[in-house]
Amino acid sequence: MGWVIAPQASAEFVDSMGRVLDVYRRPLDARRPVVCMDETPRQLIGQTREPIPAAPGQPEREDCEYRRLGTCEINVMVRQCLNRRIADIETVRREVAAWQAHRDQLHATVNRQFTTDTARVKLRRLYPSIAV
């Protein structure tokens, strides 16, 4: 199967993404789980005026003016083929720690695939105990 990647992407990115997508196609193997991690930035906003409540035949109405409350980063970890997402950072940290302990018991190695070097740096920043 061929993968469609934006034409403006660099050759390095296309190569890295191809390796990541190949990992996704591996058959499910309990001894070698595939765990995917991603993040997205979000702007936090608040109301400047109270919304007008919904009424029969009329949805709730909000003013388009807003107050900026900062930004955050949402992290998610997805386990292959288990239809389960883990979004809160404390659960992600516990899952990673449990997975690392299990990996260490098996004396197993980890094969990490990153789409970009920036992703590698972010993982190192979020989880300093993980050697990447």
GIMO-V724539 format. One record per residue. N is the residue number from 0. OMEGA is omega in radians with two decimals (NA if undefined). NEAR is the number of other C-alpha atoms within 8 Angstrom. D_CENTER is the distance of its C-alpha to the mean C-alpha in Angstrom with 1 decimal. Layout:
BEGIN
n:N omega:OMEGA near:NEAR d_center:D_CENTER
n:N omega:OMEGA near:NEAR d_center:D_CENTER
END
This chain:
BEGIN
n:0 omega:3.09 near:2 d_center:24.2
n:1 omega:3.14 near:3 d_center:23.5
n:2 omega:3.12 near:5 d_center:20.2
n:3 omega:-3.13 near:4 d_center:20.4
n:4 omega:-3.10 near:6 d_center:18.9
n:5 omega:-3.07 near:5 d_center:20.0
n:6 omega:-3.12 near:4 d_center:23.4
n:7 omega:-3.12 near:4 d_center:22.9
n:8 omega:3.14 near:8 d_center:20.3
n:9 omega:3.12 near:6 d_center:21.8
n:10 omega:3.13 near:6 d_center:23.1
n:11 omega:3.13 near:6 d_center:21.0
n:12 omega:-3.13 near:10 d_center:17.7
n:13 omega:3.11 near:10 d_center:19.1
n:14 omega:3.13 near:8 d_center:20.1
n:15 omega:-3.13 near:12 d_center:16.8
n:16 omega:3.09 near:10 d_center:15.0
n:17 omega:3.11 near:9 d_center:17.9
n:18 omega:3.12 near:9 d_center:17.4
n:19 omega:-3.11 near:11 d_center:13.8
n:20 omega:3.06 near:8 d_center:15.0
n:21 omega:3.10 near:8 d_center:17.9
n:22 omega:-3.13 near:8 d_center:15.9
n:23 omega:-3.09 near:8 d_center:14.5
n:24 omega:3.14 near:6 d_center:18.2
n:25 omega:3.06 near:6 d_center:19.5
n:26 omega:3.13 near:4 d_center:21.3
n:27 omega:-3.13 near:7 d_center:20.0
n:28 omega:-3.07 near:6 d_center:21.4
n:29 omega:3.14 near:5 d_center:21.3
n:30 omega:3.13 near:4 d_center:22.5
n:31 omega:-3.07 near:5 d_center:19.7
n:32 omega:3.04 near:9 d_center:16.5
n:33 omega:3.14 near:8 d_center:13.5
n:34 omega:-3.11 near:8 d_center:10.2
n:35 omega:3.12 near:8 d_center:7.0
n:36 omega:3.12 near:8 d_center:4.1
n:37 omega:3.09 near:7 d_center:1.8
n:38 omega:3.08 near:8 d_center:3.8
n:39 omega:3.10 near:7 d_center:6.9
n:40 omega:3.11 near:8 d_center:10.4
n:41 omega:3.04 near:8 d_center:12.8
n:42 omega:3.11 near:9 d_center:16.6
n:43 omega:-3.12 near:9 d_center:18.4
n:44 omega:3.12 near:9 d_center:21.8
n:45 omega:3.13 near:8 d_center:24.8
n:46 omega:2.99 near:10 d_center:28.0
n:47 omega:3.09 near:8 d_center:31.1
n:48 omega:3.12 near:6 d_center:33.3
n:49 omega:3.07 near:6 d_center:33.3
n:50 omega:3.05 near:9 d_center:32.3
n:51 omega:-3.06 near:7 d_center:35.2
n:52 omega:3.08 near:7 d_center:34.7
n:53 omega:3.08 near:8 d_center:34.8
n:54 omega:3.12 near:7 d_center:38.3
n:55 omega:3.14 near:5 d_center:39.8
n:56 omega:-3.10 near:4 d_center:38.9
n:57 omega:3.11 near:6 d_center:36.8
n:58 omega:3.03 near:8 d_center:33.1
n:59 omega:-3.13 near:9 d_center:32.0
n:60 omega:3.14 near:8 d_center:32.3
n:61 omega:3.05 near:8 d_center:30.4
n:62 omega:3.14 near:9 d_center:31.6
n:63 omega:3.09 near:4 d_center:29.6
n:64 omega:-3.13 near:6 d_center:30.1
n:65 omega:3.10 near:9 d_center:27.3
n:66 omega:-3.14 near:8 d_center:26.9
n:67 omega:-3.09 near:8 d_center:24.0
n:68 omega:3.13 near:8 d_center:22.6
n:69 omega:-3.14 near:7 d_center:20.1
n:70 omega:3.05 near:8 d_center:16.4
n:71 omega:3.08 near:8 d_center:13.3
n:72 omega:3.13 near:8 d_center:9.7
n:73 omega:3.12 near:9 d_center:7.4
n:74 omega:3.11 near:11 d_center:4.8
n:75 omega:3.07 near:13 d_center:3.8
n:76 omega:-3.10 near:12 d_center:5.5
n:77 omega:3.09 near:11 d_center:7.6
n:78 omega:-3.05 near:12 d_center:11.1
n:79 omega:2.99 near:11 d_center:13.0
n:80 omega:-3.13 near:5 d_center:15.7
n:81 omega:3.14 near:5 d_center:15.6
n:82 omega:-3.08 near:7 d_center:14.5
n:83 omega:3.07 near:6 d_center:12.7
n:84 omega:3.09 near:8 d_center:9.4
n:85 omega:-3.02 near:9 d_center:9.2
n:86 omega:-3.10 near:10 d_center:8.1
n:87 omega:-2.96 near:8 d_center:10.8
n:88 omega:3.14 near:8 d_center:10.7
n:89 omega:3.10 near:6 d_center:14.1
n:90 omega:3.10 near:9 d_center:13.3
n:91 omega:-3.14 near:12 d_center:10.4
n:92 omega:3.12 near:8 d_center:13.1
n:93 omega:3.13 near:8 d_center:15.8
n:94 omega:3.13 near:8 d_center:14.1
n:95 omega:3.14 near:8 d_center:13.5
n:96 omega:3.13 near:8 d_center:17.1
n:97 omega:3.14 near:8 d_center:18.5
n:98 omega:3.12 near:8 d_center:17.0
n:99 omega:3.12 near:8 d_center:18.4
n:100 omega:3.13 near:8 d_center:21.7
n:101 omega:3.12 near:8 d_center:22.0
n:102 omega:-3.12 near:10 d_center:21.3
n:103 omega:3.10 near:8 d_center:24.0
n:104 omega:-3.13 near:7 d_center:26.4
n:105 omega:-3.05 near:6 d_center:26.3
n:106 omega:-3.10 near:6 d_center:26.5
n:107 omega:3.07 near:7 d_center:23.8
n:108 omega:-3.13 near:5 d_center:22.0
n:109 omega:3.06 near:4 d_center:18.3
n:110 omega:-3.12 near:4 d_center:17.7
n:111 omega:3.06 near:5 d_center:14.5
n:112 omega:-3.13 near:7 d_center:13.7
n:113 omega:3.09 near:10 d_center:12.1
n:114 omega:3.13 near:9 d_center:12.2
n:115 omega:3.04 near:8 d_center:13.8
n:116 omega:3.09 near:7 d_center:15.5
n:117 omega:3.12 near:6 d_center:13.6
n:118 omega:3.11 near:9 d_center:10.4
n:119 omega:3.13 near:10 d_center:12.9
n:120 omega:3.14 near:8 d_center:14.3
n:121 omega:3.12 near:8 d_center:11.2
n:122 omega:3.13 near:11 d_center:10.6
n:123 omega:-3.14 near:12 d_center:14.4
n:124 omega:-3.12 near:7 d_center:14.4
n:125 omega:-3.07 near:6 d_center:12.0
n:126 omega:-3.07 near:7 d_center:13.6
n:127 omega:-3.12 near:8 d_center:17.1
n:128 omega:3.14 near:5 d_center:18.5
n:129 omega:3.09 near:7 d_center:16.4
n:130 omega:3.12 near:5 d_center:18.6
n:131 omega:NA near:6 d_center:16.9
END
